[in-house]
Amino acid sequence: MNEALHRTYIDLKFDDDTSAMFADIISKDTVLTEVFLYIGRELNKQYKDHNQMLGITVNEVIENVVLDRLTRKPKGKTFVFEQSHTNISRKAAEKCVDKLLDMSLLYEKPKKPYKYLFLTVRGQQVLVSLSKKQSAE
């Protein structure tokens, strides 16, 4: 969601069932869950420290989200894929961010040369639902 569209629907909120549904959708994808929780944590920390959200870039997501994923390891003339604990790839991070933008949970402000990501009100609702769901498990 771009900034102009965000301003149009800035006060629109999900009802409890809809935010629970989005939390379920996000929790089914572990990579998407990690990216969304990281963005939420960092933006909340920024708000507490500076009384405003400064934004998150995709580069920050790539540097700070670490997960178990398959990586290519050479084996003679061929290669095999092995499970390793590494940072998320750029392609996966951009795909997750695009999905969250399409779900209207995030919006972006372009400030050259970056695009800064921010949570919408709906994103905050889903973040609360997701954290409740994870703490219940």
PLY file of the C-alpha trace (Angstrom):
ply
format ascii 1.0
element vertex 137
property float x
property float y
property float z
element edge 136
property int vertex1
property int vertex2
end_header
0.00 0.00 0.00
1.45 3.36 -0.94
1.32 6.43 1.26
-1.55 8.15 -0.60
-3.77 5.07 -0.34
-2.80 4.72 3.31
-3.93 8.29 4.04
-7.30 7.53 2.41
-7.94 4.53 4.67
-5.90 5.57 7.71
-8.74 5.06 10.22
-10.18 1.85 8.73
-9.86 -1.04 11.18
-10.48 -4.78 10.95
-13.02 -6.44 13.19
-11.68 -9.08 15.60
-12.54 -12.01 13.32
-10.77 -10.49 10.32
-7.60 -9.71 12.28
-7.64 -13.28 13.66
-8.01 -14.61 10.10
-5.02 -12.56 8.89
-3.00 -13.72 11.92
-3.81 -17.35 10.97
-2.78 -16.72 7.36
0.54 -15.20 8.43
1.26 -17.89 11.04
1.03 -20.64 8.38
4.13 -19.22 6.67
7.13 -19.21 9.02
9.22 -16.84 6.90
6.34 -14.35 6.62
5.76 -14.61 10.37
9.41 -13.86 11.18
9.50 -10.87 8.81
6.22 -9.44 10.12
7.20 -9.88 13.76
10.61 -8.30 13.15
9.04 -5.25 11.45
6.50 -4.91 14.26
9.14 -5.22 17.00
11.47 -2.70 15.41
8.77 -0.13 14.70
7.41 -0.45 18.25
10.95 -0.02 19.62
11.42 3.08 17.44
8.13 4.51 18.69
9.10 3.95 22.33
12.56 5.43 21.86
11.76 8.41 19.61
7.96 8.88 19.95
7.66 8.28 16.22
8.21 5.46 13.76
11.27 6.12 11.61
10.60 3.20 9.25
12.26 -0.05 8.29
13.98 -0.83 4.99
14.18 -4.19 3.24
17.96 -4.13 3.83
17.35 -4.04 7.60
15.00 -7.02 7.27
17.66 -8.95 5.35
20.37 -8.15 7.91
18.32 -9.00 11.01
15.95 -11.85 10.14
17.77 -15.16 10.59
16.10 -18.49 9.85
16.74 -22.10 8.99
16.75 -22.51 5.22
18.23 -24.67 2.52
21.55 -23.44 1.14
23.53 -24.78 -1.79
26.77 -26.59 -0.84
29.23 -27.82 -3.49
29.92 -31.54 -3.49
32.49 -32.49 -6.11
31.23 -31.44 -9.52
27.64 -31.22 -8.30
25.97 -29.66 -5.31
23.55 -30.55 -2.55
21.16 -28.48 -0.48
21.73 -28.49 3.28
19.74 -26.92 6.09
21.59 -23.95 7.59
20.88 -21.08 10.00
21.42 -17.94 7.85
19.92 -14.59 7.00
16.86 -14.40 4.81
17.54 -13.94 1.11
16.69 -10.63 -0.59
14.18 -12.29 -2.89
12.32 -13.93 0.03
12.35 -10.70 2.06
10.98 -8.64 -0.82
8.30 -11.26 -1.49
7.19 -11.18 2.17
7.16 -7.39 2.28
5.13 -7.24 -0.96
2.62 -9.69 0.49
2.26 -7.61 3.68
1.88 -4.44 1.61
-0.86 -6.10 -0.47
-2.66 -7.21 2.69
-2.68 -3.50 3.76
-0.79 -4.34 6.96
2.15 -2.14 5.91
2.54 0.99 3.88
5.65 2.44 2.28
7.11 5.94 2.04
9.66 6.34 -0.73
12.62 8.49 0.33
15.33 8.13 -2.26
17.17 5.81 -2.47
15.08 3.71 -0.04
11.48 2.79 0.63
10.66 2.92 4.31
8.03 0.52 5.66
5.52 1.40 8.38
2.71 -0.49 10.13
-0.88 0.51 9.46
-3.57 0.40 12.14
-4.70 -2.90 10.63
-1.12 -4.19 10.83
-1.00 -3.33 14.52
-4.28 -5.20 15.08
-2.98 -8.30 13.29
0.32 -8.07 15.19
-1.58 -8.11 18.50
-3.71 -11.07 17.31
-0.60 -12.94 16.15
1.24 -12.38 19.44
-1.82 -13.55 21.40
-2.03 -16.63 19.21
1.67 -17.44 19.70
1.55 -16.92 23.45
-1.46 -19.25 23.70
0.48 -22.07 21.95
0 1
1 2
2 3
3 4
4 5
5 6
6 7
7 8
8 9
9 10
10 11
11 12
12 13
13 14
14 15
15 16
16 17
17 18
18 19
19 20
20 21
21 22
22 23
23 24
24 25
25 26
26 27
27 28
28 29
29 30
30 31
31 32
32 33
33 34
34 35
35 36
36 37
37 38
38 39
39 40
40 41
41 42
42 43
43 44
44 45
45 46
46 47
47 48
48 49
49 50
50 51
51 52
52 53
53 54
54 55
55 56
56 57
57 58
58 59
59 60
60 61
61 62
62 63
63 64
64 65
65 66
66 67
67 68
68 69
69 70
70 71
71 72
72 73
73 74
74 75
75 76
76 77
77 78
78 79
79 80
80 81
81 82
82 83
83 84
84 85
85 86
86 87
87 88
88 89
89 90
90 91
91 92
92 93
93 94
94 95
95 96
96 97
97 98
98 99
99 100
100 101
101 102
102 103
103 104
104 105
105 106
106 107
107 108
108 109
109 110
110 111
111 112
112 113
113 114
114 115
115 116
116 117
117 118
118 119
119 120
120 121
121 122
122 123
123 124
124 125
125 126
126 127
127 128
128 129
129 130
130 131
131 132
132 133
133 134
134 135
135 136
